[in-house]
Amino acid sequence: MSKRLKYVVGVIAVLSSVVLLGGCASKESNEEVVEETVRLGVVGEINEPWEYVQKELKKENIHLELVKFTDYRQPITALEDGSIDLHSALTEIFMDNINEEAGYTNTTIAYTTLNPLGIYSEKIEDIAQLEDGAAVAIPNDVSNESRALLLLQTAGLIELDESKGYLPSVSDITSNPKQLEFKSLESNQTARALQDVTISLVNNGMAVDAGLVPTEDAIYLEPVSETSTPYYNVIAARAEEKDSELYQKVVAAYQTEAVKEVIAESSKKSSIPVW
């Protein structure tokens, strides 16, 4: 073969390689990145920490969809029936109580915040001003009712049967010196009841949704102590998916110093990170 012919053949080979590699690169560049979706149940409209996490997870090609509910039982049922993948709005004691009652498998995979319960009023400025026979609004689900009654006991307004532990009910009140009149309402109604009662016990998230700042507007706020652990809020999954790598990425994106700052700012330090 002449030198000239060898040269031409070599050039053709090089050009063929370039075209082939270019085609492969073009094919790779046209491949779409697969984005995974995680549906997270929350309660209430104000969710700045999770909205921050949404943006962070986008960088990992994870779409975090916030599914908003209006009461605390709905996310538990939705997780169980597969309507959502995770939820993050509930205390562990509340979730465990519903699990036991309904035979569900909602399982804690991480902790988020402690959100102290507060006593609020539009009629008095100090718990000591509470008059005999005053109307008191409390949540009507088992764990939140119990938490409210325990807070009233801590405030020195009632006494409860100690044997009931974390889950006393109104029927377990052993002393009610002011003859307080209890009105049991859905958790999402206790803030709205402020006009109709003397005091109302309102969950932290519902208070924020109603425009209240727990650390500023509560006339008595639940103290934080060793007994607060059952009231830690959780991120929960179905039992069979509790070790999911995808869900652990969601946990990792939430449990950061940056999210702590968002929590402090959005809640005016009313919510306390517990991880």
C-alpha angles and dihedrals in degrees: 000000000000120000089244092054092047089052093052092048090050093051091050091051092051092048091049090053092050092050092047094049091044089053091051092048090049090050092050093047090053093054111106120232109241112236118206119216126216118187110211121192117219133170121233135011101272111080108144096151093054092043087056090049089050090062093046093050091052086070088061093047092253118134109208108200114198111216108196124213131185101218137035100246096056097072091052092054092042092053091049094051094044098249089125134022101217139003132207115182107081140087116242092239091054093049094046091050092053090045091055093044096048103026094246128156103217103153131196113241097168144354125243119174146341109232110193117224114236140206111225134186141178091193107049134033100205133038088232089067093064109124130215114277093020118163114245124193117210133173113265103216116100102251098038092045089051092047090051093050092048089052091051088051091050088052089056096245101114141007125228138202102269092210090070092068113186095351112061121149132206089269088061094063106120097180130027105165095172092049090233115197112227123212113191113210139166110277091247091056101053094084091049090052093065091100092054103044137045095237134007130195108223130186114241096246094047090049091053091048088053091055096258125134107215096206091050108029105038113097087206126017127198109260119236114237144135088287091062095080097095088057095058111123116238145205105228137192135177111283094247091054100043092112096048111144090213092056091047087058088057090050092048092051090052101044097068137116090246091058090049087059092050090050092050093049099042095045096036086238092304092122119062121209111229105190 
